[in-house]
Amino acid sequence: MRDVLRTRMGWLHAWVGFVGGLVLVVAFTGGTLALFDTEITRWMQPELAALPAAAMTGQALDHAGAQVWALREKGQIVFLNLPSARDPVLRILHYDGHAFVGPVLDPRDGVEVKSRATEGGQLFFDLHQSLYRGPVWGNLMTEAAGIGLIVAVISGVIIHWRNLVPDLLLFRPFAAPGRAWLDAHIMAGVLLLPFVTMMAYTGAVIHAPRLFPMIGAGHAAKAASRAGGGERRDGGAYAPLAPIFAQAEEIFGRGRIGFVMFGSGTVSFYRADAADFAMTRDHADFSAVDGKLVGVTRVGHGMRRLDGAMRGLHFIRWGTPGLRWLYFVGGVVGSMMMSAGLVLFLMKHRRGQGGGVMLGLAETLALAVTLGLPLAALGFLWGNRLLPADLAHRAELETRIFFLLWLGALVHAALRCFRGAVRHGWREQACGIAVLGCALPFLDIVSRSGTGVRLHWDLYLGVDACALGFGLLALWGQRMMVRAR
């Protein structure tokens, strides 16, 4: 009976793991990079490096508020993002369907800072959230894949329960390819079991109202009502924001306000996502005409507080840099674990069935997801520095570079896999990652020469070091594939 259960769980783990794994590798990779989405965005706007570190002034806030009201008079839906430790500038943002973009303002006086337009790290957040396919079908795919991950984790534990500890202690990276991939898959899966389970579970809980609409019908109706009220145009004179901001800080605490929303006759100061473990939308509403407090909305206890805690645990906006780096390492290893699972599935079916159209398609998708995605991500960073800073529609062009490179990796994988040269395809894409990753620090230094190169440990060096690390890892992997031949 136990052997029959393990056999059935093995089939379930293999097929659910492979089909869901193709989506999960993309979601995990995007989510891992999105942990530092703000830092990546600042890396992709090197002009901001010339700004001296300064606290936001009341003059800057008032000037920014006047600009937002002027844009709302023209019918634009925008909000004001306040400076933080991770992003010490003011930003007037609007949602373009995939990311929040807009001009950058100097926190000292509220004057716009000339910087290149980019979606920045939010591209990876959208890739994690919806595969860049929108809030309906894209989110449904990632949510279904997340549930599949929970199924794969449970079935994997059942399969390897007997030999869990021995398999964990017998990692043999230089053994036969099949054994080495299996050892790596099991070791990463066991070590990251709590992390992967937590991310899958919290992700499923966060999106439960979308999977089961009856759960969040009431909240959705309230949100729609608030959104509808905010689309009306405004008119007349408005109170300066600085005194209202001081009142909001008295309510929520100094340094705990994240952004400002502008409604019909009201202005609302929202608590920052990093202000607390529970990621909620507590806010204080004020009259836009005289600045008087209208009301304060706080999330108390119960299901909404639990939902906020799940969001906080999943998105880790409140975490210290060290904790976010720990999540980052966990995400990288998790992506590698899933990629190893894809490779194991292909090796097993190639031995059992030989070649074929379906196997060629599976190998093509696995290669494009496992190596093509990081190749396109590095190309996205290259495109940011190679495109002229004042080019029209450059944010859209950067995104097109990312997807064109990913499409190119898919075509290259198909040509190699359907012509019986799978190993060459893996080696060549690994070489591409190695070249782009190892050379990115030099591109960064050269392209920032006009703003001054700072060699101490900052966000520029952090992005460059990660790119270099992934490049060296890809180079090592390529050499291992050559030896294994």
Disulfide bonds with the S-S distance in Angstrom:
none
